[in-house]
Amino acid sequence: MMRRKYIFTGRVQGVGFRYRAYYAANHLGLGGWVRNRSDGSVEMEVEGPEEAIDQLFQLLDNDRYIIIENFSCKEIPVEGESTFFYKD
């Protein structure tokens, strides 16, 4: 188990990014959250097996409407979340 914090920039707001992340993360059994930031980026914390987190990232990166131009990623402490949700 691991937890990662991502900040995504590019065409990531208004294209279904949060919905896609929510749907895919829950399908993959991941926990965490996703939210839009006021600067136009999207922030996401996701927790679970590394392979599943990598699959989530690939699904988002390969979406035809989402264009991830840049992202930052860092590993953070596991919190034990078992569901994925939208955060304000």
C-alpha positions, 0 to 999 in steps of 0.5 A: 500500500502507498499514497501519492499526491498529484498536482496536474496542469494542462486541460484538466478542468471542465473536461471530466477529469474529476469524474473520470478519476472518481469512476476509475479509482473506485473501479480499481479499489483505490481510496483518496480524493480529487479536487479542482484548484483555483489556479486551474490545476487539479489536486489528487491524493490516491491510496492503494497498491502501486500497480492500481495507482499507476493504472489510474494515472494511465487511464487519465493520461490516455483520455481523449479530452484530458490533456496533462501537460505537467504533473508533480507527484510525491509519496505521502503517508498512508491514511487508510482510506478505502473510498475515493471521493470529490473534495471541495 
